[in-house]
Amino acid sequence: MDPSDEQRSASSSSHVFVHNPHLDAMKDDILYHFSLGTKTHDLPAMFGDVKFVCVGGSPWRMKSFIEYIAAELAMEDPKSDYPNICAGTDRYAMYKVGPVLSVSHGMGIPSIAIMLHELIKLLHHARCTNVTIIRIGTSGGIGLEPGTVVVTKQSVDATFLPKFEQVILGKTVVRNTDLDLSLAEDLLQCSKELNQFETVIGNTMCTLDFYEGQARLDGAFCAYTEKDKQDYLSRAREAGVCNIEMESSVFAAMCKLSGLRAAVVCVTLLDRLKGDQLSSSHEVLHNYQMRPQVLVGSYIKKQLKAKMQRS
Amino acid sequence: MDPSDEQRSASSSSHVFVHNPHLDAMKDDILYHFSLGTKTHDLPAMFGDVKFVCVGGSPWRMKSFIEYIAAELAMEDPKSDYPNICAGTDRYAMYKVGPVLSVSHGMGIPSIAIMLHELIKLLHHARCTNVTIIRIGTSGGIGLEPGTVVVTKQSVDATFLPKFEQVILGKTVVRNTDLDLSLAEDLLQCSKELNQFETVIGNTMCTLDFYEGQARLDGAFCAYTEKDKQDYLSRAREAGVCNIEMESSVFAAMCKLSGLRAAVVCVTLLDRLKGDQLSSSHEVLHNYQMRPQVLVGSYIKKQLKAKMQRS
Protein backbone atom coordinates (compact mmCIF):
# COMPACT_ATOMS: atom_id res chain seq x y z
CA MET A 1 0.00 0.00 0.00
CA ASP A 2 1.27 3.44 -0.92
CA PRO A 3 1.55 5.58 2.24
CA SER A 4 -0.69 8.20 0.66
CA ASP A 5 -3.45 5.60 0.51
CA GLU A 6 -3.59 5.72 4.30
CA GLN A 7 -5.55 8.95 4.33
CA ARG A 8 -7.80 8.03 1.41
CA SER A 9 -11.37 7.80 2.52
CA ALA A 10 -12.99 4.67 1.18
CA SER A 11 -16.44 6.26 1.07
CA SER A 12 -16.50 6.20 -2.74
CA SER A 13 -17.40 2.52 -2.53
CA SER A 14 -19.78 0.69 -0.24
CA HIS A 15 -17.52 -2.32 0.37
CA VAL A 16 -15.46 -2.95 3.46
CA PHE A 17 -11.80 -2.32 2.66
CA VAL A 18 -8.86 -4.25 3.84
CA HIS A 19 -5.55 -2.65 2.87
CA ASN A 20 -3.33 -5.68 2.79
CA PRO A 21 -1.97 -7.23 -0.40
CA HIS A 22 -0.71 -10.28 1.53
CA LEU A 23 -4.24 -11.50 2.31
CA ASP A 24 -4.87 -12.53 -1.31
CA ALA A 25 -1.96 -14.94 -1.19
CA MET A 26 -3.23 -16.74 1.91
CA LYS A 27 -4.98 -20.06 1.32
CA ASP A 28 -7.15 -19.53 4.33
CA ASP A 29 -7.48 -16.89 7.02
CA ILE A 30 -7.86 -17.88 10.68
CA LEU A 31 -9.63 -15.18 12.71
CA TYR A 32 -8.02 -16.59 15.85
CA HIS A 33 -9.60 -14.37 18.51
CA PHE A 34 -13.09 -15.06 17.11
CA SER A 35 -12.44 -18.79 16.70
CA LEU A 36 -13.66 -18.44 13.10
CA GLY A 37 -11.91 -18.91 9.75
CA THR A 38 -12.41 -18.90 5.99
CA LYS A 39 -11.73 -22.63 5.70
CA THR A 40 -13.84 -23.72 8.66
CA HIS A 41 -16.79 -21.33 8.25
CA ASP A 42 -18.91 -20.08 5.33
CA LEU A 43 -18.49 -16.41 6.21
CA PRO A 44 -20.59 -15.00 3.30
CA ALA A 45 -23.50 -17.26 4.32
CA MET A 46 -23.10 -16.43 8.01
CA PHE A 47 -22.49 -12.68 7.75
CA GLY A 48 -23.19 -11.50 4.16
CA ASP A 49 -26.40 -9.69 5.18
CA VAL A 50 -24.83 -7.64 8.02
CA LYS A 51 -25.58 -3.90 7.72
CA PHE A 52 -25.13 -2.73 11.33
CA VAL A 53 -22.36 -3.72 13.71
CA CYS A 54 -22.58 -2.61 17.33
CA VAL A 55 -19.57 -3.06 19.56
CA GLY A 56 -19.04 -2.53 23.28
CA GLY A 57 -16.63 -3.53 26.01
CA SER A 58 -18.72 -5.93 28.05
CA PRO A 59 -19.84 -9.33 26.66
CA TRP A 60 -22.92 -9.24 28.91
CA ARG A 61 -23.96 -5.85 27.54
CA MET A 62 -23.53 -7.02 23.94
CA LYS A 63 -25.74 -10.05 24.62
CA SER A 64 -28.31 -7.79 26.26
CA PHE A 65 -28.13 -5.51 23.19
CA ILE A 66 -28.93 -8.32 20.75
CA GLU A 67 -31.92 -9.34 22.88
CA TYR A 68 -33.06 -5.71 22.98
CA ILE A 69 -32.65 -5.15 19.24
CA ALA A 70 -34.38 -8.44 18.40
CA ALA A 71 -37.43 -7.28 20.36
CA GLU A 72 -37.29 -3.79 18.83
CA LEU A 73 -37.17 -5.21 15.29
CA ALA A 74 -39.80 -7.87 16.14
CA MET A 75 -37.26 -10.53 15.15
CA GLU A 76 -37.24 -12.37 18.48
CA ASP A 77 -36.27 -15.97 18.54
CA PRO A 78 -39.32 -17.79 20.03
CA LYS A 79 -36.86 -19.72 22.24
CA SER A 80 -35.06 -16.44 23.10
CA ASP A 81 -31.88 -18.22 22.21
CA TYR A 82 -29.06 -16.05 20.93
CA PRO A 83 -26.00 -18.29 20.72
CA ASN A 84 -22.54 -16.79 21.03
CA ILE A 85 -21.02 -17.14 17.54
CA CYS A 86 -17.52 -17.04 19.11
CA ALA A 87 -18.32 -19.79 21.64
CA GLY A 88 -14.97 -21.47 20.85
CA THR A 89 -13.05 -18.66 22.59
CA ASP A 90 -13.47 -16.40 25.62
CA ARG A 91 -11.63 -13.45 24.07
CA TYR A 92 -14.74 -11.87 22.51
CA ALA A 93 -18.47 -12.63 22.34
CA MET A 94 -20.53 -12.18 19.15
CA TYR A 95 -24.28 -12.30 18.52
CA LYS A 96 -26.41 -11.73 15.41
CA VAL A 97 -30.04 -10.98 14.66
CA GLY A 98 -31.02 -10.28 11.04
CA PRO A 99 -28.76 -7.49 9.72
CA VAL A 100 -27.40 -6.58 13.17
CA LEU A 101 -24.15 -7.96 14.57
CA SER A 102 -23.20 -7.33 18.23
CA VAL A 103 -19.58 -7.89 19.29
CA SER A 104 -17.74 -7.31 22.57
CA HIS A 105 -14.25 -5.80 22.53
CA GLY A 106 -12.90 -5.79 26.09
CA MET A 107 -11.24 -2.72 27.59
CA GLY A 108 -8.64 -0.46 26.00
CA ILE A 109 -7.14 0.33 22.60
CA PRO A 110 -5.14 -2.91 22.11
CA SER A 111 -8.13 -5.10 22.94
CA ILE A 112 -10.55 -3.33 20.58
CA ALA A 113 -7.84 -3.15 17.86
CA ILE A 114 -7.40 -6.95 17.76
CA MET A 115 -11.18 -7.30 17.47
CA LEU A 116 -11.43 -4.67 14.72
CA HIS A 117 -8.65 -6.23 12.60
CA GLU A 118 -10.51 -9.52 12.65
CA LEU A 119 -13.97 -7.91 12.26
CA ILE A 120 -12.86 -5.89 9.22
CA LYS A 121 -11.41 -9.05 7.65
CA LEU A 122 -14.62 -10.93 8.52
CA LEU A 123 -16.81 -8.28 6.82
CA HIS A 124 -14.42 -8.30 3.82
CA HIS A 125 -14.45 -12.11 3.49
CA ALA A 126 -18.26 -12.08 3.88
CA ARG A 127 -18.47 -9.47 1.07
CA CYS A 128 -20.60 -7.13 3.17
CA THR A 129 -21.66 -3.77 1.74
CA ASN A 130 -22.95 -0.49 3.20
CA VAL A 131 -22.01 -1.36 6.77
CA THR A 132 -22.53 1.11 9.64
CA ILE A 133 -20.61 0.46 12.85
CA ILE A 134 -21.37 2.02 16.22
CA ARG A 135 -19.50 1.69 19.50
CA ILE A 136 -21.92 1.80 22.44
CA GLY A 137 -20.01 2.37 25.65
CA THR A 138 -19.60 3.99 29.02
CA SER A 139 -17.42 6.98 29.89
CA GLY A 140 -16.63 9.64 32.44
CA GLY A 141 -18.22 12.98 31.66
CA ILE A 142 -16.68 16.44 32.08
CA GLY A 143 -19.19 19.01 33.35
CA LEU A 144 -22.20 17.00 32.16
CA GLU A 145 -25.08 15.64 34.23
CA PRO A 146 -24.43 11.90 34.79
CA GLY A 147 -26.52 9.86 32.37
CA THR A 148 -25.93 12.28 29.48
CA VAL A 149 -25.16 10.50 26.21
CA VAL A 150 -22.23 11.81 24.14
CA VAL A 151 -21.99 11.17 20.39
CA THR A 152 -18.34 11.70 19.48
CA LYS A 153 -17.35 14.31 16.90
CA GLN A 154 -13.60 13.71 17.10
CA SER A 155 -11.62 11.40 19.32
CA VAL A 156 -8.68 13.25 20.90
CA ASP A 157 -5.61 12.00 22.77
CA ALA A 158 -4.42 12.91 26.29
CA THR A 159 -3.04 16.22 24.94
CA PHE A 160 -6.45 16.98 23.32
CA LEU A 161 -5.18 16.46 19.75
CA PRO A 162 -7.39 14.59 17.25
CA LYS A 163 -4.96 11.82 16.30
CA PHE A 164 -4.14 8.19 16.91
CA GLU A 165 -0.53 7.06 16.99
CA GLN A 166 -0.04 3.55 15.63
CA VAL A 167 3.40 1.99 16.12
CA ILE A 168 4.42 -0.06 13.05
CA LEU A 169 7.82 -1.80 12.90
CA GLY A 170 8.89 0.41 15.81
CA LYS A 171 7.97 3.66 14.04
CA THR A 172 5.00 5.89 14.84
CA VAL A 173 2.37 6.50 12.15
CA VAL A 174 -0.27 9.16 12.87
CA ARG A 175 -3.85 8.39 11.88
CA ASN A 176 -6.95 10.54 11.61
CA THR A 177 -9.70 10.06 14.23
CA ASP A 178 -12.63 11.85 12.56
CA LEU A 179 -15.96 10.09 12.79
CA ASP A 180 -18.91 10.35 10.39
CA LEU A 181 -20.54 13.69 11.19
CA SER A 182 -23.76 12.98 9.29
CA LEU A 183 -24.20 9.73 11.25
CA ALA A 184 -23.59 11.65 14.50
CA GLU A 185 -26.25 14.18 13.50
CA ASP A 186 -28.71 11.40 12.59
CA LEU A 187 -28.17 9.91 16.04
CA LEU A 188 -28.69 13.28 17.72
CA GLN A 189 -31.95 13.68 15.79
CA CYS A 190 -33.04 10.20 16.94
CA SER A 191 -32.41 11.20 20.53
CA LYS A 192 -34.54 14.34 20.11
CA GLU A 193 -37.38 12.22 18.75
CA LEU A 194 -37.03 9.71 21.61
CA ASN A 195 -36.97 12.53 24.18
CA GLN A 196 -35.94 10.21 27.02
CA PHE A 197 -32.49 11.54 27.97
CA GLU A 198 -30.02 14.30 27.12
CA THR A 199 -27.67 13.69 24.16
CA VAL A 200 -24.86 15.99 22.98
CA ILE A 201 -22.27 15.92 20.19
CA GLY A 202 -18.72 16.64 21.38
CA ASN A 203 -15.13 15.51 21.50
CA THR A 204 -14.14 12.38 23.37
CA MET A 205 -10.74 11.94 25.00
CA CYS A 206 -9.32 8.44 24.59
CA THR A 207 -6.66 7.36 27.12
CA LEU A 208 -4.44 4.32 27.64
CA ASP A 209 -5.11 4.20 31.40
CA PHE A 210 -8.22 4.52 33.55
CA TYR A 211 -6.54 5.87 36.72
CA GLU A 212 -3.42 8.03 36.27
CA GLY A 213 -4.23 8.40 32.55
CA GLN A 214 -7.58 10.01 33.37
CA ALA A 215 -6.34 12.10 36.33
CA ARG A 216 -8.18 9.97 38.88
CA LEU A 217 -7.19 10.38 42.54
CA ASP A 218 -8.21 6.84 43.54
CA GLY A 219 -5.73 4.53 41.78
CA ALA A 220 -2.95 2.53 43.42
CA PHE A 221 -0.56 5.34 42.46
CA CYS A 222 -1.20 9.07 42.40
CA ALA A 223 1.54 11.70 42.53
CA TYR A 224 -0.60 14.76 41.73
CA THR A 225 -3.01 16.90 43.72
CA GLU A 226 -6.75 17.52 43.48
CA LYS A 227 -5.87 20.93 41.99
CA ASP A 228 -3.64 19.32 39.30
CA LYS A 229 -6.53 17.03 38.41
CA GLN A 230 -9.06 19.88 38.20
CA ASP A 231 -6.66 21.98 36.09
CA TYR A 232 -6.15 19.11 33.65
CA LEU A 233 -9.84 18.30 33.30
CA SER A 234 -10.67 22.01 32.92
CA ARG A 235 -8.15 22.28 30.10
CA ALA A 236 -9.76 19.22 28.49
CA ARG A 237 -13.18 20.84 28.78
CA GLU A 238 -11.88 24.07 27.22
CA ALA A 239 -10.57 21.94 24.32
CA GLY A 240 -14.11 20.67 23.71
CA VAL A 241 -13.80 17.33 25.51
CA CYS A 242 -17.18 16.16 26.80
CA ASN A 243 -16.20 12.71 27.99
CA ILE A 244 -13.30 10.28 28.49
CA GLU A 245 -13.08 6.61 27.52
CA MET A 246 -10.46 4.14 26.29
CA GLU A 247 -11.26 2.87 22.78
CA SER A 248 -12.59 5.63 20.50
CA SER A 249 -9.33 6.75 18.85
CA VAL A 250 -8.28 3.44 17.33
CA PHE A 251 -11.93 2.67 16.56
CA ALA A 252 -12.26 5.93 14.59
CA ALA A 253 -8.90 5.44 12.85
CA MET A 254 -9.49 1.83 11.78
CA CYS A 255 -13.09 2.41 10.66
CA LYS A 256 -12.03 5.40 8.56
CA LEU A 257 -9.26 3.37 6.88
CA SER A 258 -11.67 0.56 6.06
CA GLY A 259 -14.49 2.76 4.78
CA LEU A 260 -16.94 1.91 7.54
CA ARG A 261 -19.46 4.61 8.47
CA ALA A 262 -18.73 4.89 12.18
CA ALA A 263 -20.02 6.51 15.37
CA VAL A 264 -19.16 6.39 19.06
CA VAL A 265 -22.11 6.70 21.47
CA CYS A 266 -21.14 6.65 25.16
CA VAL A 267 -23.15 7.43 28.24
CA THR A 268 -21.41 9.35 31.04
CA LEU A 269 -21.59 7.42 34.33
CA LEU A 270 -20.37 10.32 36.50
CA ASP A 271 -19.13 13.91 36.29
CA ARG A 272 -15.35 13.71 36.69
CA LEU A 273 -15.23 17.34 37.90
CA LYS A 274 -17.13 16.13 40.97
CA GLY A 275 -15.53 12.75 41.67
CA ASP A 276 -13.72 9.64 40.53
CA GLN A 277 -15.48 6.64 42.01
CA LEU A 278 -18.51 4.99 40.43
CA SER A 279 -20.66 5.09 43.55
CA SER A 280 -24.15 5.34 42.00
CA SER A 281 -26.47 2.45 42.74
CA HIS A 282 -26.47 -0.62 40.51
CA GLU A 283 -29.94 0.31 39.24
CA VAL A 284 -28.94 3.85 38.27
CA LEU A 285 -25.79 2.65 36.47
CA HIS A 286 -27.80 -0.05 34.68
CA ASN A 287 -30.34 2.52 33.53
CA TYR A 288 -27.55 4.78 32.22
CA GLN A 289 -25.90 1.89 30.37
CA MET A 290 -29.17 1.13 28.56
CA ARG A 291 -29.27 4.60 26.99
CA PRO A 292 -26.77 4.06 24.13
CA GLN A 293 -28.58 0.78 23.38
CA VAL A 294 -31.96 2.53 23.25
CA LEU A 295 -30.62 5.32 21.06
CA VAL A 296 -28.82 3.03 18.61
CA GLY A 297 -31.77 0.60 18.58
CA SER A 298 -34.05 3.48 17.62
CA TYR A 299 -31.64 4.58 14.88
CA ILE A 300 -31.38 1.08 13.36
CA LYS A 301 -35.17 0.62 13.44
CA LYS A 302 -35.66 3.96 11.67
CA GLN A 303 -33.08 3.09 8.98
CA LEU A 304 -34.61 -0.32 8.29
CA LYS A 305 -38.11 1.20 8.11
CA ALA A 306 -36.93 3.83 5.63
CA LYS A 307 -35.25 1.13 3.54
CA MET A 308 -38.42 -0.98 3.47
CA GLN A 309 -40.44 2.03 2.35
CA ARG A 310 -37.96 2.68 -0.46
CA SER A 311 -38.09 -0.89 -1.76
CA MET B 1 4.44 11.46 46.30
CA ASP B 2 7.85 12.93 45.54
CA PRO B 3 8.85 12.09 41.95
CA SER B 4 12.06 10.49 43.21
CA ASP B 5 9.93 7.97 45.09
CA GLU B 6 8.85 6.55 41.74
CA GLN B 7 12.07 4.64 41.26
CA ARG B 8 12.34 3.54 44.88
CA SER B 9 12.10 -0.20 45.11
CA ALA B 10 9.75 -1.22 47.87
CA SER B 11 11.59 -4.47 48.51
CA SER B 12 12.80 -3.28 51.91
CA SER B 13 9.37 -4.13 53.31
CA SER B 14 7.13 -7.11 52.70
CA HIS B 15 3.90 -5.12 52.43
CA VAL B 16 2.12 -4.20 49.23
CA PHE B 17 2.61 -0.51 48.57
CA VAL B 18 0.11 1.89 47.20
CA HIS B 19 1.62 5.31 46.49
CA ASN B 20 -1.42 7.49 46.85
CA PRO B 21 -1.97 9.88 49.77
CA HIS B 22 -5.59 10.44 48.66
CA LEU B 23 -6.66 6.88 49.52
CA ASP B 24 -6.40 7.51 53.27
CA ALA B 25 -8.99 10.28 53.03
CA MET B 26 -11.56 8.07 51.29
CA LYS B 27 -14.34 6.70 53.47
CA ASP B 28 -14.60 3.62 51.33
CA ASP B 29 -12.94 2.37 48.17
CA ILE B 30 -14.99 0.79 45.40
CA LEU B 31 -12.94 -1.60 43.26
CA TYR B 32 -15.42 -1.10 40.43
CA HIS B 33 -14.03 -3.52 37.83
CA PHE B 34 -13.89 -6.33 40.42
CA SER B 35 -17.35 -5.52 41.84
CA LEU B 36 -15.74 -5.46 45.30
CA GLY B 37 -15.30 -2.68 47.85
CA THR B 38 -14.02 -1.89 51.34
CA LYS B 39 -17.52 -1.08 52.62
CA THR B 40 -19.27 -4.05 51.03
CA HIS B 41 -16.61 -6.74 51.56
CA ASP B 42 -14.30 -7.78 54.40
CA LEU B 43 -11.16 -7.74 52.25
CA PRO B 44 -8.69 -8.78 55.04
CA ALA B 45 -10.87 -11.81 55.83
CA MET B 46 -11.31 -12.69 52.15
CA PHE B 47 -7.75 -12.08 50.93
CA GLY B 48 -5.42 -11.58 53.94
CA ASP B 49 -3.73 -14.98 53.47
CA VAL B 50 -2.86 -14.48 49.78
CA LYS B 51 0.83 -15.15 49.02
CA PHE B 52 0.73 -15.96 45.30
CA VAL B 53 -1.23 -14.12 42.63
CA CYS B 54 -1.34 -15.56 39.12
CA VAL B 55 -2.76 -13.45 36.34
CA GLY B 56 -3.49 -14.23 32.69
CA GLY B 57 -5.55 -12.85 29.82
CA SER B 58 -8.26 -15.46 29.49
CA PRO B 59 -10.91 -15.99 32.21
CA TRP B 60 -11.26 -19.66 31.18
CA ARG B 61 -7.52 -20.21 31.60
CA MET B 62 -7.51 -18.59 35.04
CA LYS B 63 -10.36 -20.84 36.16
CA SER B 64 -8.52 -23.86 34.77
CA PHE B 65 -5.41 -22.69 36.67
CA ILE B 66 -7.20 -22.59 40.03
CA GLU B 67 -8.56 -26.11 39.44
CA TYR B 68 -5.06 -27.27 38.51
CA ILE B 69 -3.36 -25.65 41.51
CA ALA B 70 -6.04 -26.94 43.89
CA ALA B 71 -5.28 -30.49 42.74
CA GLU B 72 -1.51 -29.90 42.88
CA LEU B 73 -1.73 -28.58 46.45
CA ALA B 74 -4.25 -31.29 47.42
CA MET B 75 -6.67 -28.52 48.38
CA GLU B 76 -9.47 -29.59 46.05
CA ASP B 77 -12.99 -28.63 46.91
CA PRO B 78 -14.90 -31.96 47.14
CA LYS B 79 -17.66 -30.35 45.06
CA SER B 80 -15.02 -29.01 42.63
CA ASP B 81 -16.71 -25.67 43.00
CA TYR B 82 -14.52 -22.62 42.51
CA PRO B 83 -16.85 -19.63 42.44
CA ASN B 84 -15.88 -16.51 40.55
CA ILE B 85 -15.22 -13.91 43.28
CA CYS B 86 -15.97 -11.15 40.73
CA ALA B 87 -19.31 -12.69 39.67
CA GLY B 88 -20.94 -9.25 39.86
CA THR B 89 -19.07 -8.07 36.76
CA ASP B 90 -17.87 -9.52 33.46
CA ARG B 91 -14.76 -7.31 33.27
CA TYR B 92 -12.46 -9.75 35.12
CA ALA B 93 -12.77 -13.19 36.71
CA MET B 94 -11.12 -14.07 40.04
CA TYR B 95 -10.67 -17.40 41.85
CA LYS B 96 -8.94 -18.37 45.09
CA VAL B 97 -7.64 -21.57 46.65
CA GLY B 98 -5.72 -21.27 49.93
CA PRO B 99 -2.89 -18.75 49.48
CA VAL B 100 -3.27 -18.65 45.67
CA LEU B 101 -5.33 -16.03 43.85
CA SER B 102 -6.00 -16.37 40.11
CA VAL B 103 -7.20 -13.30 38.19
CA SER B 104 -7.90 -12.68 34.48
CA HIS B 105 -6.79 -9.41 32.90
CA GLY B 106 -8.06 -9.34 29.31
CA MET B 107 -5.81 -8.32 26.43
CA GLY B 108 -3.42 -5.37 26.25
CA ILE B 109 -1.74 -2.83 28.52
CA PRO B 110 -4.82 -0.73 29.39
CA SER B 111 -6.87 -3.80 30.34
CA ILE B 112 -4.21 -5.31 32.63
CA ALA B 113 -3.43 -1.85 34.10
CA ILE B 114 -7.01 -1.33 35.32
CA MET B 115 -6.89 -4.79 36.90
CA LEU B 116 -3.50 -4.15 38.54
CA HIS B 117 -4.56 -0.79 40.05
CA GLU B 118 -7.50 -2.51 41.71
CA LEU B 119 -5.52 -5.66 42.62
CA ILE B 120 -2.75 -3.64 44.29
CA LYS B 121 -5.37 -1.69 46.26
CA LEU B 122 -7.10 -4.98 47.15
CA LEU B 123 -3.86 -6.51 48.48
CA HIS B 124 -3.15 -3.25 50.38
CA HIS B 125 -6.63 -3.10 51.93
CA ALA B 126 -6.37 -6.83 52.81
CA ARG B 127 -2.98 -6.12 54.49
CA CYS B 128 -1.25 -8.88 52.53
CA THR B 129 2.48 -9.47 53.03
CA ASN B 130 5.22 -11.24 51.04
CA VAL B 131 3.17 -11.54 47.88
CA THR B 132 4.65 -13.02 44.68
CA ILE B 133 2.81 -12.26 41.43
CA ILE B 134 3.28 -14.13 38.16
CA ARG B 135 1.73 -13.46 34.79
CA ILE B 136 1.12 -16.73 32.91
CA GLY B 137 0.45 -16.02 29.27
CA THR B 138 0.85 -16.78 25.60
CA SER B 139 3.17 -15.06 23.14
CA GLY B 140 4.78 -15.22 19.73
CA GLY B 141 8.36 -16.53 19.82
CA ILE B 142 11.32 -15.27 17.80
CA GLY B 143 13.57 -18.11 16.62
CA LEU B 144 12.36 -20.52 19.32
CA GLU B 145 10.69 -23.89 18.85
CA PRO B 146 6.92 -23.40 19.39
CA GLY B 147 5.97 -24.51 22.89
CA THR B 148 9.13 -23.04 24.45
CA VAL B 149 8.42 -21.19 27.71
CA VAL B 150 10.04 -17.77 28.16
CA VAL B 151 10.62 -16.27 31.61
CA THR B 152 11.06 -12.54 31.09
CA LYS B 153 14.24 -10.78 32.19
CA GLN B 154 13.26 -7.30 31.00
CA SER B 155 10.19 -6.14 29.17
CA VAL B 156 11.14 -3.94 26.21
CA ASP B 157 9.06 -1.66 23.98
CA ALA B 158 8.68 -1.72 20.17
CA THR B 159 12.08 -0.03 19.84
CA PHE B 160 13.66 -2.71 22.10
CA LEU B 161 14.18 -0.31 25.03
CA PRO B 162 13.44 -1.51 28.58
CA LYS B 163 10.91 1.13 29.57
CA PHE B 164 7.21 1.76 29.98
CA GLU B 165 5.77 5.17 29.13
CA GLN B 166 2.85 6.14 31.34
CA VAL B 167 0.90 9.24 30.32
CA ILE B 168 -0.15 11.25 33.41
CA LEU B 169 -2.09 14.54 33.04
CA GLY B 170 -1.05 14.53 29.37
CA LYS B 171 2.68 14.20 30.15
CA THR B 172 4.81 11.10 29.65
CA VAL B 173 6.51 9.51 32.67
CA VAL B 174 9.05 6.74 31.98
CA ARG B 175 8.96 3.71 34.28
CA ASN B 176 11.38 0.85 34.79
CA THR B 177 10.35 -2.61 33.52
CA ASP B 178 12.86 -4.84 35.34
CA LEU B 179 11.44 -8.02 36.79
CA ASP B 180 12.74 -10.01 39.77
CA LEU B 181 15.80 -11.87 38.47
CA SER B 182 16.05 -14.27 41.42
CA LEU B 183 12.41 -15.27 40.91
CA ALA B 184 13.10 -15.82 37.19
CA GLU B 185 16.05 -18.03 38.08
CA ASP B 186 13.98 -19.99 40.60
CA LEU B 187 11.41 -20.62 37.88
CA LEU B 188 14.10 -21.74 35.42
CA GLN B 189 15.40 -24.16 38.05
CA CYS B 190 11.86 -25.52 38.54
CA SER B 191 11.59 -26.14 34.81
CA LYS B 192 14.89 -28.06 34.83
CA GLU B 193 13.60 -30.25 37.65
CA LEU B 194 10.28 -30.82 35.83
CA ASN B 195 12.12 -31.68 32.59
CA GLN B 196 8.91 -31.60 30.53
CA PHE B 197 9.54 -28.70 28.13
CA GLU B 198 12.18 -26.14 27.18
CA THR B 199 12.32 -22.93 29.26
CA VAL B 200 14.60 -19.92 28.64
CA ILE B 201 15.19 -16.54 30.30
CA GLY B 202 15.14 -13.62 27.87
CA ASN B 203 13.69 -10.25 26.98
CA THR B 204 10.04 -9.89 26.05
CA MET B 205 8.79 -7.22 23.67
CA CYS B 206 5.48 -5.69 24.74
CA THR B 207 3.40 -4.01 22.01
CA LEU B 208 0.14 -2.05 21.85
CA ASP B 209 -1.09 -3.94 18.79
CA PHE B 210 -1.19 -7.59 17.75
CA TYR B 211 -1.11 -7.09 13.96
CA GLU B 212 0.78 -4.03 12.64
CA GLY B 213 2.40 -3.56 16.07
CA GLN B 214 3.98 -7.03 15.89
CA ALA B 215 4.87 -6.87 12.17
CA ARG B 216 2.23 -9.43 11.20
CA LEU B 217 1.36 -9.73 7.51
CA ASP B 218 -2.21 -10.97 8.13
CA GLY B 219 -4.07 -8.00 9.67
CA ALA B 220 -6.74 -5.89 7.99
CA PHE B 221 -4.02 -3.36 7.15
CA CYS B 222 -0.42 -4.01 6.16
CA ALA B 223 1.75 -1.51 4.27
CA TYR B 224 5.10 -3.32 4.64
CA THR B 225 6.72 -6.29 2.95
CA GLU B 226 7.73 -9.74 4.15
CA LYS B 227 11.33 -8.47 4.06
CA ASP B 228 10.47 -5.44 6.26
CA LYS B 229 8.89 -7.83 8.73
CA GLN B 230 11.88 -10.20 8.78
CA ASP B 231 14.29 -7.26 9.19
CA TYR B 232 12.32 -5.92 12.15
CA LEU B 233 12.04 -9.27 13.90
CA SER B 234 15.74 -9.98 13.26
CA ARG B 235 16.65 -6.67 14.88
CA ALA B 236 14.43 -7.59 17.83
CA ARG B 237 16.19 -10.94 18.12
CA GLU B 238 19.61 -9.25 18.02
CA ALA B 239 18.41 -7.01 20.87
CA GLY B 240 17.75 -10.12 22.98
CA VAL B 241 14.01 -10.36 22.40
CA CYS B 242 12.82 -13.97 22.74
CA ASN B 243 9.08 -13.37 22.51
CA ILE B 244 6.35 -10.78 21.94
CA GLU B 245 3.18 -10.18 23.95
CA MET B 246 1.00 -7.27 25.04
CA GLU B 247 1.00 -6.82 28.83
CA SER B 248 4.46 -7.35 30.35
CA SER B 249 5.74 -3.74 30.39
CA VAL B 250 3.00 -2.20 32.52
CA PHE B 251 2.88 -5.37 34.63
CA ALA B 252 6.61 -5.07 35.39
CA ALA B 253 6.38 -1.32 36.02
CA MET B 254 3.39 -1.45 38.36
CA CYS B 255 4.63 -4.49 40.31
CA LYS B 256 8.01 -2.83 40.83
CA LEU B 257 6.37 0.37 42.10
CA SER B 258 4.22 -1.56 44.54
CA GLY B 259 6.98 -3.82 45.85
CA LEU B 260 5.53 -7.06 44.48
CA ARG B 261 8.02 -9.79 43.57
CA ALA B 262 7.03 -10.34 39.95
CA ALA B 263 7.65 -12.65 37.00
CA VAL B 264 6.27 -13.09 33.49
CA VAL B 265 6.06 -16.66 32.20
CA CYS B 266 4.75 -16.99 28.64
CA VAL B 267 4.68 -19.93 26.28
CA THR B 268 5.43 -19.26 22.60
CA LEU B 269 2.57 -20.49 20.38
CA LEU B 270 4.49 -20.12 17.11
CA ASP B 271 7.83 -18.94 15.69
CA ARG B 272 7.14 -15.52 14.20
CA LEU B 273 10.17 -15.86 11.87
CA LYS B 274 8.22 -18.67 10.15
CA GLY B 275 4.66 -17.34 10.16
CA ASP B 276 1.92 -15.19 11.63
CA GLN B 277 -1.22 -17.29 11.87
CA LEU B 278 -1.98 -19.59 14.80
CA SER B 279 -2.67 -22.67 12.68
CA SER B 280 -1.59 -25.43 15.10
CA SER B 281 -4.34 -27.82 16.17
CA HIS B 282 -6.52 -27.01 19.16
CA GLU B 283 -4.89 -29.89 21.08
CA VAL B 284 -1.34 -28.68 20.44
CA LEU B 285 -2.20 -25.08 21.42
CA HIS B 286 -3.98 -26.34 24.56
CA ASN B 287 -0.94 -28.38 25.54
CA TYR B 288 1.33 -25.35 25.05
CA GLN B 289 -0.97 -23.13 27.12
CA MET B 290 -0.78 -25.59 30.03
CA ARG B 291 3.01 -25.22 30.29
CA PRO B 292 3.17 -21.89 32.20
CA GLN B 293 0.49 -23.29 34.54
CA VAL B 294 2.50 -26.47 35.15
CA LEU B 295 5.71 -24.51 35.74
CA VAL B 296 4.16 -21.97 38.09
CA GLY B 297 2.17 -24.70 39.87
CA SER B 298 5.41 -26.57 40.50
CA TYR B 299 7.09 -23.39 41.80
CA ILE B 300 4.25 -22.60 44.22
CA LYS B 301 4.16 -26.18 45.50
CA LYS B 302 7.92 -26.11 46.13
CA GLN B 303 7.71 -22.76 47.97
CA LEU B 304 4.86 -23.92 50.21
CA LYS B 305 6.69 -27.19 50.97
CA ALA B 306 9.85 -25.28 51.92
CA LYS B 307 7.81 -22.95 54.14
CA MET B 308 6.15 -25.89 55.92
CA GLN B 309 9.54 -27.47 56.55
CA ARG B 310 10.82 -24.20 58.04
CA SER B 311 7.87 -23.86 60.41
Interface residues (C-beta under 8 A of the other chain):
Chain A: M1 P3 D5 E6 V18 H19 N20 P21 H22 L23 M26 D29 I30 Y32 G57 S58 P59 W60 D90 R91 G106 M107 G108 I109 P110 S111 A113 I114 L116 H117 E118 I120 K121 H124 A158 T159 F160 Q166 V167 I168 L169 G170 T207 L208 D209 F210 Y211 E212 G213 A215 L217 D218 G219 A220 F221 C222 A223 Y224 E226 D228 K229 Y232 M246 M254 L257 S258 Q277 L278 S279
Chain B: M1 D2 P3 D5 E6 V18 H19 N20 P21 H22 L23 M26 D29 I30 Y32 G57 S58 P59 W60 D90 R91 G106 M107 G108 I109 P110 S111 A113 I114 L116 H117 E118 I120 K121 H124 A158 T159 F160 Q166 V167 I168 L169 G170 T207 L208 D209 F210 Y211 E212 G213 A215 L217 D218 G219 A220 F221 C222 A223 Y224 E226 D228 K229 Y232 M246 M254 L257 S258 Q277 L278 S279
